[in-house]
């Protein structure tokens, strides 16, 4: 159970980091298109 729970937590952190990076990339591209 413990190992499985740890895997779930790690996957959740990876998903959060991926979404955060995607959101930042989206904002960065939007700013680039807006300003130049």
Secondary structure, DSSP 8 states (H G I E B T S, - for coil): -HHHHHHHHHHHHHHHHHHHHHHHHHHHHHHHHHH-
